[in-house]
Amino acid sequence: MSMDIAVTRLLPNICTHKMEETREFYRELLGFVVGFEHEGWYIQMASPEKPELQIGIMRLDHEFTPQPFQRPAQGVIISVQVEDIERTYAAVKARGFELAQDICVEEFGMKRFMVADPNGLLINMFSFS
């Protein structure tokens, strides 16, 4: 079934009270840099090499988000595909990130591990063999 929706961009936004911690986490884990910031309530980050890879960080209680939805997310996994999972795993461990799940190989060929961001969202770092 075809939809008449032409997606031109997908940008996940993390709603949080830990804006600075979250910014530093994604800077350190993924090497993302701040593209722009609306002081006090929104930070947009992107990969310096591939600026189309982006993530937003939004103050949890900002009026942008309807009030009934101004609560922390749960059950979210952000998957990040990398070229070399072994090198990524070694770098993440060397930088002192705590693993939420150690490296493993799934039966369908995905090799992966997980870390949690300051908000409890899981980051699934993976590649295919």
Secondary structure as UniProt FT lines:
FT   STRAND          13..16
FT   HELIX           19..30
FT   STRAND          33..38
FT   TURN            39..41
FT   STRAND          42..46
FT   TURN            51..52
FT   STRAND          54..59
FT   TURN            60..61
FT   TURN            63..64
FT   HELIX           67..69
FT   STRAND          77..81
FT   HELIX           85..94
FT   TURN            95..96
FT   STRAND          99..105
FT   TURN            107..108
FT   STRAND          110..116
FT   TURN            118..119
FT   STRAND          122..128
//
